[in-house]
Amino acid sequence: MKQRQLVSFDWALKQLLRDKTNFEILEGFLSELLKDDIRIQEILESESNKDDRLDKYNRVDIKVKNMLGELILIELQYQRELDYFQRLLHGTSKVVTEHIDEGEPYANIPKVISVSILYFDLGQGTDYIYHGRTTFKGLHTLDELSLSEGQKALFQRNTIPELFPEFYLIKVRHFDDIARDTLDEWVYFLKNEEIREEFTARGLAKAKKQLDILKLSGPERLSYERYKDDLHYQASIVQSTYGIGKLEGRQEEAASMLTRQLQHRFGQLPDWASEKIANATHDSLEHWSLKIFDAQTLDDVFSGTA
């Protein structure tokens, strides 16, 4: 296996990238993604500090404020969540409400941009980067609603989508490792934790220098190794729990099916039969289900060994 040279981006988000001297790295990533010159003013308190231990290693988030006063929420997520779209909705709504004081006019609501770096498959689609924004179209004329000149002056925005939260989804594992542009160079790094010599994307040169494992201080190196060990541990717990839950689900389904079959053939089951089914292994349940077809009595089904 090739020796890793750079720390993972998730750990960098938790540790190194919160330092003002390293803002250049995060600014580079956001500038390439948003196609704009992003300058970070400050790192704000992020939701991840309040998470439980499992979620702490399952995802990483960081909230930044740029020089325009826009709030950018960056979340890196490992484990699959069927309701992830609702998490996005909740997260952006929470940011909006947290950053407007009671009595302030709605015009002061900040622009929120949500960036999700996903290491699991979300939804159905063939691309690896998706952008979501809010527009209003006429049901009859199909024209897109726009801002009046007065509204443009009030909001300091030119279009309605600029007022509403925007979403960027980067499905890292769907990337084919072919860097077609500078944004792809960042996605290549996110997927492979490697920055190739020919890459020129903004922020990557600084990332290659600052995220070098060999250049970490002693305490940083220990922190990084401990974080990666915990990440593997949490992944094992999730996988084991999912596997056990799946097996238990199959066993409950088999027991329920056998009970219905026996009731259909022999009527209401006595307590001893129900208890036997409840304590049986999955193999025994399958064995008894097959014996129903030849058994003349309930005792015949359970006679012998599975």
C-alpha positions in Angstrom: 0.0 0.0 0.0 1.2 3.5 -0.9 2.4 5.4 2.2 0.1 8.4 2.9 1.9 11.7 2.8 -1.0 14.1 3.6 -3.4 14.2 6.5 -7.0 13.6 5.7 -9.2 16.7 5.0 -11.6 15.8 7.8 -8.9 16.1 10.4 -7.5 19.2 8.8 -11.0 20.8 9.1 -11.0 19.9 12.8 -7.5 21.1 13.5 -5.3 22.9 11.1 -7.7 24.8 8.9 -9.3 26.7 11.8 -6.0 28.6 12.2 -6.0 32.0 10.4 -2.6 31.3 9.0 -4.1 28.4 7.0 -7.3 30.2 5.8 -5.6 30.2 2.3 -6.3 26.5 2.0 -10.0 26.7 2.7 -10.3 29.9 0.7 -8.8 28.1 -2.3 -11.2 25.2 -2.1 -14.2 27.4 -1.7 -13.1 29.7 -4.5 -12.7 26.8 -6.9 -16.1 25.4 -6.0 -18.1 28.6 -5.9 -16.2 30.2 -8.9 -15.6 33.3 -6.9 -12.8 35.0 -5.0 -13.6 33.8 -1.4 -11.9 35.5 1.5 -12.6 34.2 5.0 -13.2 36.8 7.7 -13.6 34.3 10.6 -14.4 30.8 11.7 -17.6 30.6 13.7 -18.7 28.1 16.3 -19.7 24.9 14.6 -22.5 22.4 15.4 -20.0 19.5 15.6 -18.8 20.6 19.1 -22.1 19.5 20.5 -22.3 16.1 18.8 -22.2 12.7 20.5 -19.1 10.5 20.2 -20.4 8.4 17.3 -21.5 11.4 15.2 -18.3 13.3 16.2 -16.3 10.9 14.0 -19.0 10.2 11.4 -19.0 13.8 10.2 -17.1 17.0 10.5 -18.5 20.5 10.0 -17.1 24.0 10.0 -18.8 27.3 9.6 -17.1 30.3 8.1 -18.0 33.9 7.4 -16.5 35.5 4.4 -15.8 39.2 3.8 -19.2 39.7 2.2 -20.9 38.5 5.4 -22.1 35.3 3.8 -22.1 32.2 6.0 -20.6 29.0 4.5 -21.3 25.7 6.2 -18.9 22.9 5.2 -19.8 19.4 6.2 -17.8 16.2 5.6 -19.9 13.1 6.0 -18.8 9.4 6.0 -21.8 7.2 6.9 -24.9 6.8 4.8 -28.0 8.7 5.9 -31.3 8.3 4.1 -32.6 11.5 5.5 -29.5 13.6 4.7 -31.5 16.0 2.6 -33.6 16.8 5.7 -30.3 17.3 7.7 -29.3 19.9 5.1 -32.6 21.7 5.5 -32.3 21.7 9.2 -28.7 22.8 9.2 -29.3 25.8 6.9 -32.5 26.8 8.7 -30.6 26.7 12.0 -27.9 28.9 10.7 -30.4 31.4 9.4 -32.2 31.7 12.8 -29.0 31.8 14.8 -27.7 34.8 12.8 -30.7 37.2 13.0 -31.6 38.9 16.2 -35.2 39.4 17.4 -36.6 42.6 16.0 -34.2 42.8 13.1 -35.8 43.2 9.6 -35.9 40.2 7.3 -33.6 42.0 4.9 -30.7 41.3 7.4 -31.0 37.5 7.0 -27.5 36.4 5.9 -26.8 34.4 2.7 -26.1 30.8 3.6 -24.1 28.4 1.4 -24.0 24.7 2.4 -21.2 22.5 1.1 -21.4 18.8 1.7 -18.4 16.5 1.0 -20.0 13.1 1.0 -18.2 9.7 1.2 -21.5 7.7 0.6 -24.0 7.6 -2.2 -26.8 10.1 -1.9 -29.9 9.9 -4.1 -29.7 8.8 -7.8 -27.6 10.6 -10.3 -24.6 10.2 -12.6 -22.6 13.4 -11.7 -20.3 13.8 -8.7 -21.0 17.5 -8.0 -24.5 18.9 -7.7 -25.7 22.5 -7.1 -29.1 23.3 -5.7 -30.7 26.8 -5.6 -34.1 28.4 -5.3 -35.9 29.9 -8.3 -39.5 30.9 -8.9 -41.1 30.2 -12.3 -44.4 31.2 -13.7 -46.9 28.3 -14.0 -48.3 29.8 -17.2 -45.6 31.9 -18.8 -42.6 29.9 -17.5 -40.7 33.2 -16.8 -38.4 33.3 -13.9 -39.3 35.9 -11.2 -36.7 38.6 -10.7 -36.0 41.3 -8.2 -37.2 44.9 -8.7 -34.6 47.7 -8.8 -35.6 48.7 -5.2 -35.1 45.2 -3.9 -31.7 45.0 -5.6 -30.7 48.1 -3.7 -32.1 46.9 -0.4 -30.6 43.4 -0.5 -27.4 44.3 -2.5 -28.2 41.3 -4.6 -29.1 41.0 -8.3 -31.2 37.8 -8.4 -33.6 36.0 -6.1 -31.5 32.8 -5.9 -28.8 34.9 -4.3 -31.1 35.5 -1.3 -31.8 31.9 -0.5 -29.6 29.2 0.8 -27.6 27.3 -1.8 -26.4 23.7 -1.6 -23.4 22.0 -3.1 -23.1 18.2 -2.9 -19.7 16.6 -3.7 -20.1 12.8 -4.1 -16.5 12.0 -3.7 -16.6 8.3 -4.5 -18.4 9.0 -7.9 -15.3 10.9 -9.1 -13.4 9.0 -11.8 -10.0 10.4 -10.8 -9.6 12.4 -14.0 -8.9 16.0 -13.1 -10.4 18.0 -16.0 -10.2 21.3 -14.3 -8.9 22.9 -11.1 -12.1 22.0 -9.1 -11.5 18.4 -10.1 -8.0 18.7 -8.7 -9.6 19.5 -5.3 -12.0 16.6 -5.6 -9.0 14.3 -6.5 -7.4 15.4 -3.2 -10.5 14.8 -1.2 -10.8 11.3 -2.6 -7.2 10.2 -2.7 -5.6 12.4 0.0 -2.9 13.2 -2.6 -1.9 16.3 -4.5 -0.1 15.7 -7.8 2.8 17.8 -9.0 1.0 19.2 -12.0 -2.0 20.4 -10.0 -2.5 24.2 -10.0 -5.8 24.8 -8.2 -5.9 27.6 -5.7 -5.0 26.5 -2.2 -3.5 23.1 -3.1 0.1 24.3 -2.9 -0.4 25.6 0.6 -2.3 22.4 1.5 0.5 20.2 0.2 2.9 22.1 2.5 0.8 22.5 5.6 -0.9 19.1 5.5 2.3 17.1 5.2 2.2 14.4 7.9 5.9 14.5 8.4 5.7 18.2 9.2 3.2 17.8 12.1 4.4 18.6 15.5 4.6 15.7 18.1 1.3 16.5 19.7 -0.4 17.1 16.3 0.9 13.7 15.1 -0.5 11.9 18.1 -3.8 13.7 17.8 -4.0 12.8 14.1 -3.2 9.1 14.7 -5.7 9.0 17.6 -8.4 10.6 15.4 -7.9 8.1 12.6 -7.9 5.1 15.0 -11.2 6.4 16.4 -12.6 6.8 12.9 -11.9 3.2 12.1 -13.4 2.1 15.4 -16.6 4.1 14.8 -16.9 2.7 11.3 -16.5 -0.9 12.7 -19.3 -0.2 15.2 -21.6 1.1 12.5 -20.9 -1.8 10.3 -21.3 -4.4 13.0 -24.5 -2.8 14.3 -25.9 -2.8 10.8 -24.9 -6.4 10.2 -26.4 -7.6 13.5 -29.6 -5.6 13.0 -30.0 -7.0 9.5 -29.5 -10.6 10.8 -31.9 -10.0 13.6 -34.5 -8.6 11.2 -34.2 -11.7 9.0 -34.7 -13.9 12.0 -37.8 -12.0 13.3 -39.3 -12.2 9.8 -38.6 -16.0 9.6 -40.2 -16.5 13.0 -43.3 -14.5 12.1 -43.7 -16.3 8.8 -43.4 -19.8 10.5 -46.0 -18.8 13.1 -48.4 -17.7 10.4 -47.9 -21.0 8.5 -48.4 -23.1 11.6 -51.5 -21.2 12.6 -52.9 -21.7 9.1 -52.3 -25.4 9.2 -52.9 -26.3 12.9 -54.8 -23.4 14.4 -53.9 -21.4 17.5 -50.4 -22.4 18.7 -49.9 -23.6 22.3 -47.5 -21.6 24.5 -44.7 -24.3 24.2 -44.7 -24.0 20.4 -44.5 -20.1 20.5 -41.7 -20.3 23.0 -39.8 -22.7 20.9 -40.1 -20.5 17.9 -39.1 -17.4 19.9 -35.9 -19.0 21.1 -34.9 -20.8 17.8 -32.0 -20.1 15.5 -32.5 -18.9 12.0 -31.5 -22.4 10.7 -34.0 -24.1 12.9 -36.8 -21.8 11.7 -36.0 -22.6 8.1 -35.9 -26.4 8.9 -39.3 -26.3 10.6 -40.8 -24.3 7.7 -39.8 -27.1 5.3 -41.3 -29.8 7.6 -44.7 -28.2 7.6 -45.5 -29.7 4.2 -45.1 -33.4 5.4 -46.1 -33.1 9.0 -49.4 -34.5 10.2 -49.3 -32.8 13.6 -47.7 -29.9 15.3 -45.4 -32.3 17.2 -44.2 -33.7 13.8 -42.9 -30.2 12.8 -40.7 -29.9 15.9 -39.7 -33.5 16.2 -36.0 -34.4 15.7 -33.2 -31.9 15.5 -32.8 -29.0 13.0 
